[in-house]
Amino acid sequence: MANGVVYFGTIDGYVYALNASTGAKLWSTIIADGVYSSPAVANGVVFISGSSSVENTLHALNANTGAQLWSSKVGPNEGTVALANGVVYVCSEFDGMVYALNANTGTKQSVRRRWMLRRLRNGLLAIACLSHPADPVGLLKRVTHYL
């Protein structure tokens, strides 16, 4: 939720924006065959991952209209999209990769295997790949400090 709007995806591939007070639908758009991740919202952009039978794609949508700003292929994932310092992080539960993309353009900045993250202290592997972190702000500070 951001600025009084609830954003979420559905298993039939739609992303919805609803007024948090009234429940009124503000917009909806289809991005994939299915959406199994939670969105992240920052600076008027909704970041959410969608799945198809062939690939998974991270989408950046205009938070006011649902219009697609960019999309980028990422590994299969069903976890939460995380944001910090202009970078979008997606942890793939299936191919063992953590993807870091520029939040403005969708350009991949780095792709790292989980085993590389295991070398880092403070349990970064477990934190970076949690589907629903309990402390997203603290998580992102720790993740960006070490990546």
C-alpha positions as YAML, in Angstrom:
chain: A
units: angstrom
residues:
- id: 1
  name: MET
  ca: [0.00, 0.00, 0.00]
- id: 2
  name: ALA
  ca: [1.21, 3.49, -0.82]
- id: 3
  name: ASN
  ca: [-0.49, 6.89, -0.70]
- id: 4
  name: GLY
  ca: [-3.86, 5.38, 0.16]
- id: 5
  name: VAL
  ca: [-3.78, 2.83, -2.65]
- id: 6
  name: VAL
  ca: [-3.55, -0.96, -2.31]
- id: 7
  name: TYR
  ca: [-1.63, -2.72, -5.10]
- id: 8
  name: PHE
  ca: [-1.68, -6.48, -5.67]
- id: 9
  name: GLY
  ca: [-1.38, -9.14, -8.34]
- id: 10
  name: THR
  ca: [-3.56, -12.19, -9.00]
- id: 11
  name: ILE
  ca: [-2.96, -15.72, -10.22]
- id: 12
  name: ASP
  ca: [-4.68, -14.87, -13.51]
- id: 13
  name: GLY
  ca: [-1.96, -12.29, -14.32]
- id: 14
  name: TYR
  ca: [-3.68, -9.04, -13.42]
- id: 15
  name: VAL
  ca: [-2.34, -6.22, -11.25]
- id: 16
  name: TYR
  ca: [-4.92, -4.10, -9.43]
- id: 17
  name: ALA
  ca: [-4.88, -0.72, -7.73]
- id: 18
  name: LEU
  ca: [-7.70, -0.12, -5.23]
- id: 19
  name: ASN
  ca: [-8.57, 2.89, -3.12]
- id: 20
  name: ALA
  ca: [-7.68, 1.78, 0.42]
- id: 21
  name: SER
  ca: [-10.58, 3.66, 2.02]
- id: 22
  name: THR
  ca: [-13.41, 2.75, -0.35]
- id: 23
  name: GLY
  ca: [-12.18, -0.38, -2.13]
- id: 24
  name: ALA
  ca: [-12.97, 1.24, -5.47]
- id: 25
  name: LYS
  ca: [-10.91, -0.05, -8.39]
- id: 26
  name: LEU
  ca: [-8.62, 2.66, -9.73]
- id: 27
  name: TRP
  ca: [-7.08, 0.56, -12.50]
- id: 28
  name: SER
  ca: [-6.13, -2.96, -13.52]
- id: 29
  name: THR
  ca: [-3.75, -4.31, -16.12]
- id: 30
  name: ILE
  ca: [-2.62, -7.75, -17.22]
- id: 31
  name: ILE
  ca: [1.12, -8.42, -17.17]
- id: 32
  name: ALA
  ca: [1.53, -12.21, -17.37]
- id: 33
  name: ASP
  ca: [-0.10, -15.63, -17.08]
- id: 34
  name: GLY
  ca: [0.15, -15.30, -13.30]
- id: 35
  name: VAL
  ca: [1.42, -12.97, -10.59]
- id: 36
  name: TYR
  ca: [2.76, -14.76, -7.52]
- id: 37
  name: SER
  ca: [4.90, -11.99, -6.02]
- id: 38
  name: SER
  ca: [4.13, -9.05, -3.78]
- id: 39
  name: PRO
  ca: [4.68, -5.59, -5.28]
- id: 40
  name: ALA
  ca: [6.93, -2.80, -4.09]
- id: 41
  name: VAL
  ca: [5.95, 0.83, -4.64]
- id: 42
  name: ALA
  ca: [8.24, 3.86, -4.73]
- id: 43
  name: ASN
  ca: [8.33, 7.23, -6.47]
- id: 44
  name: GLY
  ca: [5.07, 6.64, -8.32]
- id: 45
  name: VAL
  ca: [6.14, 3.24, -9.69]
- id: 46
  name: VAL
  ca: [4.79, -0.24, -8.87]
- id: 47
  name: PHE
  ca: [7.38, -3.01, -9.26]
- id: 48
  name: ILE
  ca: [5.95, -6.52, -9.59]
- id: 49
  name: SER
  ca: [7.04, -9.81, -11.11]
- id: 50
  name: GLY
  ca: [4.84, -11.84, -13.45]
- id: 51
  name: SER
  ca: [5.18, -15.44, -14.60]
- id: 52
  name: SER
  ca: [4.42, -17.12, -17.89]
- id: 53
  name: SER
  ca: [4.92, -20.62, -19.17]
- id: 54
  name: VAL
  ca: [8.20, -19.54, -20.76]
- id: 55
  name: GLU
  ca: [9.76, -16.85, -18.55]
- id: 56
  name: ASN
  ca: [9.36, -14.47, -15.63]
- id: 57
  name: THR
  ca: [9.47, -10.74, -16.07]
- id: 58
  name: LEU
  ca: [9.80, -7.86, -13.62]
- id: 59
  name: HIS
  ca: [7.45, -5.02, -14.54]
- id: 60
  name: ALA
  ca: [7.54, -1.34, -13.62]
- id: 61
  name: LEU
  ca: [4.06, 0.19, -13.80]
- id: 62
  name: ASN
  ca: [2.92, 3.78, -13.42]
- id: 63
  name: ALA
  ca: [1.28, 3.81, -9.97]
- id: 64
  name: ASN
  ca: [-1.46, 6.25, -11.11]
- id: 65
  name: THR
  ca: [-2.46, 4.58, -14.40]
- id: 66
  name: GLY
  ca: [-1.04, 1.04, -14.50]
- id: 67
  name: ALA
  ca: [0.77, 1.82, -17.77]
- id: 68
  name: GLN
  ca: [3.94, -0.22, -18.23]
- id: 69
  name: LEU
  ca: [7.13, 1.84, -17.93]
- id: 70
  name: TRP
  ca: [9.56, -1.03, -18.55]
- id: 71
  name: SER
  ca: [9.95, -4.77, -18.17]
- id: 72
  name: SER
  ca: [12.98, -7.03, -17.77]
- id: 73
  name: LYS
  ca: [13.37, -10.82, -17.80]
- id: 74
  name: VAL
  ca: [14.33, -12.34, -14.45]
- id: 75
  name: GLY
  ca: [14.49, -15.86, -13.09]
- id: 76
  name: PRO
  ca: [11.45, -17.68, -11.74]
- id: 77
  name: ASN
  ca: [10.33, -16.16, -8.45]
- id: 78
  name: GLU
  ca: [7.38, -15.93, -6.13]
- id: 79
  name: GLY
  ca: [8.89, -13.63, -3.53]
- id: 80
  name: THR
  ca: [8.65, -10.00, -2.67]
- id: 81
  name: VAL
  ca: [10.30, -7.41, -4.85]
- id: 82
  name: ALA
  ca: [12.61, -5.21, -2.72]
- id: 83
  name: LEU
  ca: [13.86, -1.66, -3.38]
- id: 84
  name: ALA
  ca: [16.81, 0.34, -2.09]
- id: 85
  name: ASN
  ca: [18.88, 3.25, -3.42]
- id: 86
  name: GLY
  ca: [17.37, 3.15, -6.90]
- id: 87
  name: VAL
  ca: [17.87, -0.61, -7.28]
- id: 88
  name: VAL
  ca: [15.16, -3.28, -7.50]
- id: 89
  name: TYR
  ca: [16.09, -6.69, -6.05]
- id: 90
  name: VAL
  ca: [14.38, -9.95, -7.01]
- id: 91
  name: CYS
  ca: [15.39, -13.26, -5.48]
- id: 92
  name: SER
  ca: [14.67, -16.30, -7.62]
- id: 93
  name: GLU
  ca: [13.67, -19.31, -5.58]
- id: 94
  name: PHE
  ca: [14.24, -21.71, -8.45]
- id: 95
  name: ASP
  ca: [17.42, -20.77, -10.29]
- id: 96
  name: GLY
  ca: [19.27, -19.61, -7.16]
- id: 97
  name: MET
  ca: [19.95, -16.09, -8.41]
- id: 98
  name: VAL
  ca: [19.45, -12.63, -6.94]
- id: 99
  name: TYR
  ca: [18.78, -10.03, -9.64]
- id: 100
  name: ALA
  ca: [19.56, -6.33, -9.15]
- id: 101
  name: LEU
  ca: [18.02, -3.93, -11.68]
- id: 102
  name: ASN
  ca: [18.11, -0.16, -12.14]
- id: 103
  name: ALA
  ca: [14.71, 1.07, -10.90]
- id: 104
  name: ASN
  ca: [14.48, 3.76, -13.60]
- id: 105
  name: THR
  ca: [15.39, 1.68, -16.65]
- id: 106
  name: GLY
  ca: [15.10, -2.01, -15.74]
- id: 107
  name: THR
  ca: [18.70, -2.60, -16.82]
- id: 108
  name: LYS
  ca: [20.30, -5.49, -14.93]
- id: 109
  name: GLN
  ca: [23.09, -4.23, -12.71]
- id: 110
  name: SER
  ca: [24.12, -7.57, -11.35]
- id: 111
  name: VAL
  ca: [23.05, -11.18, -11.07]
- id: 112
  name: ARG
  ca: [24.51, -13.17, -8.21]
- id: 113
  name: ARG
  ca: [24.25, -16.76, -7.15]
- id: 114
  name: ARG
  ca: [23.00, -17.43, -3.65]
- id: 115
  name: TRP
  ca: [26.24, -19.19, -2.76]
- id: 116
  name: MET
  ca: [28.06, -15.87, -3.15]
- id: 117
  name: LEU
  ca: [25.70, -14.30, -0.66]
- id: 118
  name: ARG
  ca: [26.27, -17.05, 1.90]
- id: 119
  name: ARG
  ca: [29.75, -15.67, 2.49]
- id: 120
  name: LEU
  ca: [28.29, -12.45, 3.85]
- id: 121
  name: ARG
  ca: [27.57, -11.92, 7.53]
- id: 122
  name: ASN
  ca: [24.28, -11.14, 9.30]
- id: 123
  name: GLY
  ca: [22.34, -13.92, 7.55]
- id: 124
  name: LEU
  ca: [22.07, -12.05, 4.25]
- id: 125
  name: LEU
  ca: [21.13, -15.14, 2.26]
- id: 126
  name: ALA
  ca: [18.08, -15.84, 4.40]
- id: 127
  name: ILE
  ca: [17.13, -12.16, 4.52]
- id: 128
  name: ALA
  ca: [17.52, -11.45, 0.80]
- id: 129
  name: CYS
  ca: [15.41, -14.44, -0.21]
- id: 130
  name: LEU
  ca: [12.55, -14.18, 2.27]
- id: 131
  name: SER
  ca: [9.19, -13.89, 0.56]
- id: 132
  name: HIS
  ca: [7.81, -11.54, 3.20]
- id: 133
  name: PRO
  ca: [10.52, -9.90, 5.32]
- id: 134
  name: ALA
  ca: [9.37, -8.69, 8.71]
- id: 135
  name: ASP
  ca: [11.57, -5.58, 8.63]
- id: 136
  name: PRO
  ca: [11.92, -4.42, 5.00]
- id: 137
  name: VAL
  ca: [13.72, -1.17, 5.84]
- id: 138
  name: GLY
  ca: [16.33, -2.88, 8.00]
- id: 139
  name: LEU
  ca: [16.61, -5.66, 5.43]
- id: 140
  name: LEU
  ca: [17.34, -3.28, 2.59]
- id: 141
  name: LYS
  ca: [19.95, -1.40, 4.59]
- id: 142
  name: ARG
  ca: [21.77, -4.68, 5.27]
- id: 143
  name: VAL
  ca: [21.39, -5.98, 1.69]
- id: 144
  name: THR
  ca: [22.62, -2.81, -0.02]
- id: 145
  name: HIS
  ca: [25.49, -2.45, 2.43]
- id: 146
  name: TYR
  ca: [26.94, -5.79, 1.38]
- id: 147
  name: LEU
  ca: [26.04, -5.99, -2.33]
...
